[in-house]
Amino acid sequence: MYVQVTGERDNLSVIVMGEPLAGQPSGPYKLPGRLVKALKPQDLPMEVCFTLDGSLPSGYGFYPEDRVVFQRGHKEQSLWIRVTSTYVQSEWDGFFPLEATLQARKQALEEQSGFVQIGYEAGEQISVIHYEFEWERTEPMDLESALEAICDTVCEIEARGNANLWPRKGPSFG
């Protein structure tokens, strides 16, 4: 067994391939990228949440502002994903204003099916956007490939939102 969970609900110990994971008793636990290659989504315990610690062996990873929490879903090849992206206004280096960018990303999420708990909070210094979704595949896949696909999904949401900010040229219809 690759993943072992011991202890009571408020005092869990999570060990992956013999290595104890850091984390809060209520989670999420930090899963080092180097350990995911040998795992499959169904190897993860149902009630334990994880975040990727570092990058995957392939080099994939999440942006520092994105906190991506994942846990095994109810279906065999599924993961439940919670994304919280936190941006500091003074560090924002995007082409468009931060508020407009995050509103466009929120709109992109709302226009696609499968995303839930979509929210956006704008502050003077910090702004946050968050959403959840179920990632699922019917064919067997290792956890590294699953997390790569999830990285792609998070990046695609950002790209779709950003694309909505660019002025459109061309024929006008209607």
Contact map, one row per residue, 1 for C-alpha under 8 A:
111100000000000010000000000000000000000000000000000000000000000000000000000000000000000000000000000000000000000000000000000000000000000000000000000000000000000000000000000000
111100000000000111000000000000000000001000100000000000000000000000000000000000000000000000000000000000000000000000000000000000000000000000000000000000000000000000000000000000
111110000000011110000000000000000000000000111000000000000000000000000000000000000000000000000000000000000000000000000000000000000000000000000000000000000000000000000000000000
111111000000011100000000000000000000000000000000000000000000000000000000000000000000000000000000000000000000000000000000000000000000000000000000000000000000000000000000000000
001111100001111000000000000000000000000000001000000000000000000000000000000000000000000000000000000000000000000000000000000000000000000000000000000000000000000000000000000000
000111110001110000000000000000000000000000000000000000000000000000000000000000000000000000000000000000000000000000000000000000000000000000000000000000000000000000000000000000
000011111011100000000000000000000000000000000000000000000000000000000000000000000000000000000000000000000000000000000000000000000000000000000000000000000000000000000000000000
000001111111000000000000000000000000000000000000000000000000000000000000000000000000000000000000000000000000000000000000000000000000000000000000000000000000000000000000000000
000000111111000000000000110000000000000000000000000000000000000000000000000000000000000000000000000000000000000000000000000000000000000000000000000000000000000000000000000000
000000011111000000000000110000000000000000000000000000000000000000000000000000000000000000000000000000000000000000000000000000000000000000000000000000000000000000000000000000
000000111111100000000000110000000000000000000000000000000000000000000000000000000000000000000000000000000000000000000000000000000000000000000000000000000000000000000000000000
000011111111110000000000110000000000000000000000000000000000000000000000000000000000000000000000000000000000000000000000000000000000000000000000000000000000000000000000000000
000011100011111000011000100000000000000000000000000000000000000000000000000000000000000000000000000000000000000000000000000000000000000000000000000000000000000000000000000000
001111000001111100011000000010000000000000000000000000000000000000000000000000000000000000000000000000000000000000000000000000000000000000000000000000000000000000000000000000
001110000000111111111000000000000000000000000000000000000000000000000000000000000000000000000000000000000000000000000000000000000000000000000000000000000000000000000000000000
011100000000011111111000000000000010000000000000000000000000000000000000000000000000000000000000000000000000000000000000000000000000000000000000000000000000000000000000000000
111000000000001111100000000000000010000000000000000000000000000000000000000000000000000000000000000000000000000000000000000000000000000000000000000000000000000000000000000000
010000000000001111110000000000000000000000000000000000000000000000000000000000000000000000000000000000000000000000000000000000000000000000000000000000000000000000000000000000
000000000000001111111000000000000000000000000000000000000000000000000000000000000000000000000000000000000000000000000000000000000000000000000000000000000000000000000000000000
000000000000111101111100000000000000000000000000000000000000000000000000000000000000000000000000000000000000000000000000000000000000000000000000000000000000000000000000000000
000000000000111100111110000011100000000000000000000000000000000000000000000000000000000000000000000000000000000000000000000000000000000000000000000000000000000000000000000000
000000000000000000011111000011000000000000000000000000000000000000000000000000000000000000000000000000000000000000000000000000000000000000000000000000000000000000000000000000
000000000000000000001111101111000000000000000000000000000000000000000000000000000000000000000000000000000000000000000000000000000000000000000000000000000000000000000000000000
000000000000000000000111111110000000000000000000000000000000000000000000000000000000000000000000000000000000000000000000000000000000000000000000000000000000000000000000000000
000000001111100000000011111000000000000000000000000000000000000000000000000000000000000000000000000000000000000000000000000000000000000000000000000000000000000000000000000000
000000001111000000000001111100000000000000000000000000000000000000000000000000000000000000000000000000000000000000000000000000000000000000000000000000000000000000000000000000
000000000000000000000011111110000000000000000001110000000000000000000000000000000000000000000000000000000000000000000000000000000000000000000000000000000000000000000000000000
000000000000000000000011011111000000000000000001111000000000000000001000000000000000000000000000000000000000000000000000000000000000000000000000000000000000000000000000000000
000000000000010000001111001111100000000000000001111000000000000000000000000000000000000000000000000000000000000000000000000000000000000000000000000000000000000000000000000000
000000000000000000001110000111110000000000000000011110000000000000000000000000000000000000000000000000000000000000000000000000000000000000000000000000000000000000000000000000
000000000000000000001000000011111011000000000000011110000000000000000000000000000000000000000000000000000000000000000000000000000000000000000000000000000000000000000000000000
000000000000000000000000000001111111000000000000000111100000000000000000000000000000000000000000000000000000000000000000000000000000000000000000000000000000000000000000000000
000000000000000000000000000000111111100000000000000111111000000000000000000000000000000000000000000000000000000000000000000000000000000000000000000000000000000000000000000000
000000000000000000000000000000011111100000000000000000111000000000000000000000000000000000000000000000000000000000000000000000000000000000000000000000000000000000000000000000
000000000000000110000000000000111111111000000000000000000000000000000000000000000000000000000000000000000000000000000000000000000000000000000000000000000000000000000000000000
000000000000000000000000000000111111111100000000000000010000000000000000000000000000000000000000000000000000000000000000000000000000000000000111000000000000000000000000000000
000000000000000000000000000000001111111000000000000000001000000000000000000000000000000000000000000000000000000000000000000000000000000000000111000000000000000000000000000000
000000000000000000000000000000000011111100000000000000000000000000000000000000000000000000000000000000000000000000000000000000000000000000000110000000000000000000000000000000
010000000000000000000000000000000011111110100000000000000000000000000000000000000000000000000000000000000000000000000000000000000000000000000111000000000000000000000000000000
000000000000000000000000000000000001011111110000000000000000000000000000000000000000000000000000000000000000000000000000000000000000000000001111000000000000000000000000000000
000000000000000000000000000000000000001111110000000000000000000000000001000111100000000000000000000000000000000000000000000000000000000000001110010000000000000000000000000000
000000000000000000000000000000000000000111111000000000000000000000000001000111000000000000000000000000000000000000000000000000000000000000000000000000000000000000000000000000
011000000000000000000000000000000000001111111000000000000000000000000000000000000000000000000000000000000000000000000000000000000000000000000000000000000000000000000000000000
001000000000000000000000000000000000000111111101000000000000000000000011000000000000000000000000000000000000000000000000000000000000000000000000000000000000000000000000000000
001010000000000000000000000000000000000001111111000000000000000000000011000000000000000000000000000000000000000000000000000000000000000000000000000000000000000000000000000000
000000000000000000000000000000000000000000011111000000000000000000000011110000000000000000000000000000000000000000000000000000000000000000000000000000000000000000000000000000
000000000000000000000000000000000000000000001111100000000000000000000011000000000000000000000000000000000000000000000000000000000000000000000000000000000000000000000000000000
000000000000000000000000001110000000000000011111110000000000000000000011000000000000000000000000000000000000000000000000000000000000000000000000000000000000000000000000000000
000000000000000000000000001110000000000000000011111000000000000000001111000000000000000000000000000000000000000000000000000000000000000000000000000000000000000000000000000000
000000000000000000000000001111100000000000000001111100000000000000001110000000000000000000000000000000000000000000000000000000000000000000000000000000000000000000000000000000
000000000000000000000000000111100000000000000000111110000000000000111100000000000000000000000000000000000000000000000000000000000000000000000000000000000000000000000000000000
000000000000000000000000000001111000000000000000011111100000100000011000000000000000000000000000000000000000000000000000000000000000000000000000000000000000000000000000000000
000000000000000000000000000001111000000000000000001111100000000000000000000000000000000000000000000000000000000000000000000000000000000000000000000000000000000000000000000000
000000000000000000000000000000011000000000000000000111110000100000000000000000000000000000000000000000000000000000000000000000000000000000000000000000000000000000000000000000
000000000000000000000000000000011100000000000000000111111111110000000000000000000000000000000000000000000000000000000000000000000000000000000000000000000000000000000000000000
000000000000000000000000000000001101000000000000000001111111100000000000000000000000000000000000000000000000000000000000000000000000000000000001000000000000000000000000000000
000000000000000000000000000000001100100000000000000000111111000000000000000000000000000000000000000000000000000000000000000000000000000000000001000000000000000000000000000000
000000000000000000000000000000000000000000000000000000111111000000000000000000000000000000000000000000000000000000000000000000000000000000000000000000000000000000000000000000
000000000000000000000000000000000000000000000000000000111111100000000000000000000000000000000000000000000000000000000000000000000000000000000000000000000000000000000000000000
000000000000000000000000000000000000000000000000000000111111110000000000000000000000000000000000000000000000000000000000000000000000000000000000000100100000000000000000000000
000000000000000000000000000000000000000000000000000101110011111000000000000000000000000000000000000000000000000000000000000000000000000000000000000100100000000000000000000000
000000000000000000000000000000000000000000000000000000100001111101110000000000000000000000000000000000000000000000000000000000000000000000000000000000100000000000000000000000
000000000000000000000000000000000000000000000000000000000000111111000000000000000000000000000000000000000000000000000000000000000000000000000000000000000000000000000000000000
000000000000000000000000000000000000000000000000000000000000011111100000000000000000000000000000000000000000000000000000000000000000000000000000000000000000000000000000000000
000000000000000000000000000000000000000000000000000000000000001111100000000000000000111000000000000000000000000000000000000000000000000000000000000000000000000000000000000000
000000000000000000000000000000000000000000000000000000000000011111110000000000000011110000000000000000000000000000000000000000000000000000000000000000000000000000000000000000
000000000000000000000000000000000000000000000000001000000000010111111000000000000011100000000000000000000000000000000000000000000000000000000000000000000000000000000000000000
000000000000000000000000000000000000000000000000001100000000010001111100000000001111000000000000000000000000000000000000000000000000000000000000000000000000000000000000000000
000000000000000000000000000100000000000000000000111100000000000000111110000000001110000000000000000000000000000000000000000000000000000000000000000000000000000000000000000000
000000000000000000000000000000000000000000000000111000000000000000011111000000111100000000000000000000000000000000000000000000000000000000000000000000000000000000000000000000
000000000000000000000000000000000000000000011111110000000000000000001111100000111000000000000000000000000000000000000000000000000000000000000000000000000000000000000000000000
000000000000000000000000000000000000000011011111100000000000000000000111110001110000000000000000000000000000000000000000000000000000000000000000000000000000000000000000000000
000000000000000000000000000000000000000000000100000000000000000000000011111111110000000000000000000000000000000000000000000000000000010000000000000000000000000000000000000000
000000000000000000000000000000000000000000000100000000000000000000000001111101100000000000000000000000000000000000000000000000000000000000000000000000000000000000000000000000
000000000000000000000000000000000000000000000000000000000000000000000000111111000000000000000000000000000000000000000000000000000000000100000000000000000000000000000000000000
000000000000000000000000000000000000000011000000000000000000000000000000111111000000000000000000000000000000000000000000000000000000000000000000000000000000000000000000000000
000000000000000000000000000000000000000011000000000000000000000000000000101111100000000000000000000000000000000000000000000000000000000111111000000000000000000000000000000000
000000000000000000000000000000000000000011000000000000000000000000000001111111110000000000000000000000000000000000000000000000000000011110000000000000000000000000000000000000
000000000000000000000000000000000000000010000000000000000000000000000111110011111000000000000000000000000000000000000000000000000000011100000000000000000000000000000000000000
000000000000000000000000000000000000000000000000000000000000000000000111100001111100000000000000000000000000000000000000000000000001111000000000000000000000000000000000000000
000000000000000000000000000000000000000000000000000000000000000000011110000000111110000000000000000000000000000000000000000000000001111000000000000000000000000000000000000000
000000000000000000000000000000000000000000000000000000000000000000011100000000011111000000000000000000000000000000000000000000000111100000000000000000000000000000000000000000
000000000000000000000000000000000000000000000000000000000000000001111000000000001111100000000000000000000000000000000000000000000111000000000000000000000000000000000000000000
000000000000000000000000000000000000000000000000000000000000000001110000000000000111110000000000000000000000000000000000000000011110000000000000000000000000000000000000000000
000000000000000000000000000000000000000000000000000000000000000011100000000000000011111000000000000000000000000000000000000000011100000000000000000000000000000000000000000000
000000000000000000000000000000000000000000000000000000000000000011000000000000000001111100000000000000000000000000000000000001111000000000000000000000000000000000000000000000
000000000000000000000000000000000000000000000000000000000000000010000000000000000000111110110000000000000000000000000000000001110000000000000000000000000000000000000000000000
000000000000000000000000000000000000000000000000000000000000000000000000000000000000011111110000000000000000000000000000000011100000000000000000000000000000000000000000000000
000000000000000000000000000000000000000000000000000000000000000000000000000000000000001111110000010000000000000000000000000111100000000000000000000000000000000000000000000000
000000000000000000000000000000000000000000000000000000000000000000000000000000000000000111110000000000000000000000000000000010000000000000000000000000000000000000000000000000
000000000000000000000000000000000000000000000000000000000000000000000000000000000000001111111000000000000000000000000000000000000000000000000000000000000000000000000000000000
000000000000000000000000000000000000000000000000000000000000000000000000000000000000001111111100010000000000000000000000000000000000000000000000000000000000000000000000000000
000000000000000000000000000000000000000000000000000000000000000000000000000000000000000000111110000000000000000000000000000000000000000000000000000000000000000000000000000000
000000000000000000000000000000000000000000000000000000000000000000000000000000000000000000011111110000000000000000000000000000000000000000000000000000000000000000000000000000
000000000000000000000000000000000000000000000000000000000000000000000000000000000000000000001111100000000000000000000000000000000000000000000000000000000000000000000000000000
000000000000000000000000000000000000000000000000000000000000000000000000000000000000000000000111110110000000000000000000000000000000000000000000000000000000000000001000000000
000000000000000000000000000000000000000000000000000000000000000000000000000000000000000000000111111110000000000000000000000000000000000000000000000000000000000000000000000000
000000000000000000000000000000000000000000000000000000000000000000000000000000000000000010010101111111000000000000000000000000000000000000000000000000000000000000000000000000
000000000000000000000000000000000000000000000000000000000000000000000000000000000000000000000000111111100000000000000000010000100000000000000000000000000000000000000000000000
000000000000000000000000000000000000000000000000000000000000000000000000000000000000000000000001111111110000000000000000000000000000000000000000000000000000000000001000000000
000000000000000000000000000000000000000000000000000000000000000000000000000000000000000000000001111111111000000000000000000000000000000000000000000000000000000011001000000000
000000000000000000000000000000000000000000000000000000000000000000000000000000000000000000000000011111111100000000000001000000001000000000000000000000000000000010000000000000
000000000000000000000000000000000000000000000000000000000000000000000000000000000000000000000000001111111110000000000001000000000000000000000000000000000000000010000000000000
000000000000000000000000000000000000000000000000000000000000000000000000000000000000000000000000000111111111000000000000000000000000000000000000000000000000000011011000000000
000000000000000000000000000000000000000000000000000000000000000000000000000000000000000000000000000011111111100000000000000000000000000000000000000000000000110111000000000000
000000000000000000000000000000000000000000000000000000000000000000000000000000000000000000000000000001111111110000000111000000001000000000000000000000000000000010000000000000
000000000000000000000000000000000000000000000000000000000000000000000000000000000000000000000000000000111111111000000000000000000000000000000000000000000000000010000000000000
000000000000000000000000000000000000000000000000000000000000000000000000000000000000000000000000000000011111111100000000000000000000000000000000000000000000100110000000000000
000000000000000000000000000000000000000000000000000000000000000000000000000000000000000000000000000000001111111110100100000000000000000000000000000000000000100000000000000000
000000000000000000000000000000000000000000000000000000000000000000000000000000000000000000000000000000000111111110100100000000000000000000000000000000000000000000000000000000
000000000000000000000000000000000000000000000000000000000000000000000000000000000000000000000000000000000011111110000000000000000000000000000000000000000000000000000000000000
000000000000000000000000000000000000000000000000000000000000000000000000000000000000000000000000000000000001111111100000000000000000000000000000000000000000000000000000000000
000000000000000000000000000000000000000000000000000000000000000000000000000000000000000000000000000000000000111111100000000000000000000000000000000000000000000000000000000000
000000000000000000000000000000000000000000000000000000000000000000000000000000000000000000000000000000000000000111110000000000000000110000000000000000000000000000000000000000
000000000000000000000000000000000000000000000000000000000000000000000000000000000000000000000000000000000000110111111100000000000011110000000000000000000000000000000000000000
000000000000000000000000000000000000000000000000000000000000000000000000000000000000000000000000000000000000000001111100000000000011100000000000000000000000000000000000000000
000000000000000000000000000000000000000000000000000000000000000000000000000000000000000000000000000000000000000000111110000000000111000000000000000000000000000000000000000000
000000000000000000000000000000000000000000000000000000000000000000000000000000000000000000000000000000000100110000111111000000001111000000000000000000000000000000000000000000
000000000000000000000000000000000000000000000000000000000000000000000000000000000000000000000000000000000100000000001111100000001110000000000000000000000000000000000000000000
000000000000000000000000000000000000000000000000000000000000000000000000000000000000000000000000000001100100000000000111110000111100000000000000000000000000000000000000000000
000000000000000000000000000000000000000000000000000000000000000000000000000000000000000000000000000000000000000000000011111000111000000000000000000000000000000000000000000000
000000000000000000000000000000000000000000000000000000000000000000000000000000000000000000000000001000000000000000000001111101110000000000000000000000000000000000000000000000
000000000000000000000000000000000000000000000000000000000000000000000000000000000000000000000000000000000000000000000000111111100000000000000000000000000000000000000000000000
000000000000000000000000000000000000000000000000000000000000000000000000000000000000000010000000000000000000000000000000011111100000000000000000000000000000000000000000000000
000000000000000000000000000000000000000000000000000000000000000000000000000000000000000111000000000000000000000000000000001111100000000000000000000000000000000000000000000000
000000000000000000000000000000000000000000000000000000000000000000000000000000000000011110000000000000000000000000000000011111110000000000000000000000000000000000000000000000
000000000000000000000000000000000000000000000000000000000000000000000000000000000000011110000000001000000000000000000001111111111000000000000000000000000000000000000000000000
000000000000000000000000000000000000000000000000000000000000000000000000000000000001111000000000000000000000000000000001110001111100000000000000000000000000000000000000000000
000000000000000000000000000000000000000000000000000000000000000000000000000000000001110000000000000001000100000000000111100000111110000000000000000000000000000000000000000000
000000000000000000000000000000000000000000000000000000000000000000000000000000000111100000000000000000000000000000001111000000011111000000000000000000000000000000000000000000
000000000000000000000000000000000000000000000000000000000000000000000000000000000111000000000000000000000000000000111110000000001111100000000000000000000000000000000000000000
000000000000000000000000000000000000000000000000000000000000000000000000000000011110000000000000000000000000000000111100000000000111110000000000000000000000000000000000000000
000000000000000000000000000000000000000000000000000000000000000000000000000000011100000000000000000000000000000001110000000000000011111000000000000000000000000000000000000000
000000000000000000000000000000000000000000000000000000000000000000000000100001111000000000000000000000000000000001100000000000000001111100000000000000000000000000000000000000
000000000000000000000000000000000000000000000000000000000000000000000000000001111000000000000000000000000000000000000000000000000000111110000000000001000000000000000000000000
000000000000000000000000000000000000000000000000000000000000000000000000001011100000000000000000000000000000000000000000000000000000011111000000000000000000000000000000000000
000000000000000000000000000000000000000000000000000000000000000000000000000011000000000000000000000000000000000000000000000000000000001111111000000000000000000000000000000000
000000000000000000000000000000000000000000000000000000000000000000000000000010000000000000000000000000000000000000000000000000000000000111110000000000000000000000000000000000
000000000000000000000000000000000000000000000000000000000000000000000000000010000000000000000000000000000000000000000000000000000000000011111000000000000000000000000000000000
000000000000000000000000000000000000000000000000000000000000000000000000000010000000000000000000000000000000000000000000000000000000000011111100000000000000000000000000000000
000000000000000000000000000000000000000110000000000000000000000000000000000010000000000000000000000000000000000000000000000000000000000010111110110000000000000000000000000000
000000000000000000000000000000000001111110000000000000000000000000000000000000000000000000000000000000000000000000000000000000000000000000011111110000000000000000000000000000
000000000000000000000000000000000001111110000000000000000000000000000000000000000000000000000000000000000000000000000000000000000000000000001111111000000000000000000000000000
000000000000000000000000000000000001101100000000000000011000000000000000000000000000000000000000000000000000000000000000000000000000000000000111111100000000000000000000000000
000000000000000000000000000000000000000000000000000000000000000000000000000000000000000000000000000000000000000000000000000000000000000000001111111110000000000000000000000000
000000000000000000000000000000000000000010000000000000000000000000000000000000000000000000000000000000000000000000000000000000000000000000001111111111000000000000000000000000
000000000000000000000000000000000000000000000000000000000000000000000000000000000000000000000000000000000000000000000000000000000000000000000011111111100000000000000000000000
000000000000000000000000000000000000000000000000000000000001100000000000000000000000000000000000000000000000000000000000000000000000000000000001111111110000000000000000000000
000000000000000000000000000000000000000000000000000000000000000000000000000000000000000000000000000000000000000000000000000000000000000000000000111111111000000000000000000000
000000000000000000000000000000000000000000000000000000000000000000000000000000000000000000000000000000000000000000000000000000000000001000000000011111111100000000000000000000
000000000000000000000000000000000000000000000000000000000001110000000000000000000000000000000000000000000000000000000000000000000000000000000000001111111110000000000000000000
000000000000000000000000000000000000000000000000000000000000000000000000000000000000000000000000000000000000000000000000000000000000000000000000000111111111000000000000000000
000000000000000000000000000000000000000000000000000000000000000000000000000000000000000000000000000000000000000000000000000000000000000000000000000011111111100000000000000000
000000000000000000000000000000000000000000000000000000000000000000000000000000000000000000000000000000000000000000000000000000000000000000000000000001111111110000000000000000
000000000000000000000000000000000000000000000000000000000000000000000000000000000000000000000000000000000000000000000000000000000000000000000000000000111111111000000000000000
000000000000000000000000000000000000000000000000000000000000000000000000000000000000000000000000000000000000000000000000000000000000000000000000000000011111111100000000000000
000000000000000000000000000000000000000000000000000000000000000000000000000000000000000000000000000000001001100000000000000000000000000000000000000000001111111110000000000000
000000000000000000000000000000000000000000000000000000000000000000000000000000000000000000000000000000001000000000000000000000000000000000000000000000000111111111000000000000
000000000000000000000000000000000000000000000000000000000000000000000000000000000000000000000000000000000000000000000000000000000000000000000000000000000011111111100000000000
000000000000000000000000000000000000000000000000000000000000000000000000000000000000000000000000000000001001000000000000000000000000000000000000000000000001111111110000000000
000000000000000000000000000000000000000000000000000000000000000000000000000000000000000000000000000011111111000000000000000000000000000000000000000000000000111111111000000000
000000000000000000000000000000000000000000000000000000000000000000000000000000000000000000000000000010011000000000000000000000000000000000000000000000000000011111111100000000
000000000000000000000000000000000000000000000000000000000000000000000000000000000000000000000000000000000000000000000000000000000000000000000000000000000000001111111100000000
000000000000000000000000000000000000000000000000000000000000000000000000000000000000000000000000000000010000000000000000000000000000000000000000000000000000000111111110000000
000000000000000000000000000000000000000000000000000000000000000000000000000000000000000000000001000110010000000000000000000000000000000000000000000000000000000011111110000000
000000000000000000000000000000000000000000000000000000000000000000000000000000000000000000000000000000000000000000000000000000000000000000000000000000000000000001111111000000
000000000000000000000000000000000000000000000000000000000000000000000000000000000000000000000000000000000000000000000000000000000000000000000000000000000000000000011111100000
000000000000000000000000000000000000000000000000000000000000000000000000000000000000000000000000000000000000000000000000000000000000000000000000000000000000000000000111110000
000000000000000000000000000000000000000000000000000000000000000000000000000000000000000000000000000000000000000000000000000000000000000000000000000000000000000000000011111000
000000000000000000000000000000000000000000000000000000000000000000000000000000000000000000000000000000000000000000000000000000000000000000000000000000000000000000000001111100
000000000000000000000000000000000000000000000000000000000000000000000000000000000000000000000000000000000000000000000000000000000000000000000000000000000000000000000000111110
000000000000000000000000000000000000000000000000000000000000000000000000000000000000000000000000000000000000000000000000000000000000000000000000000000000000000000000000011111
000000000000000000000000000000000000000000000000000000000000000000000000000000000000000000000000000000000000000000000000000000000000000000000000000000000000000000000000001111
000000000000000000000000000000000000000000000000000000000000000000000000000000000000000000000000000000000000000000000000000000000000000000000000000000000000000000000000000111
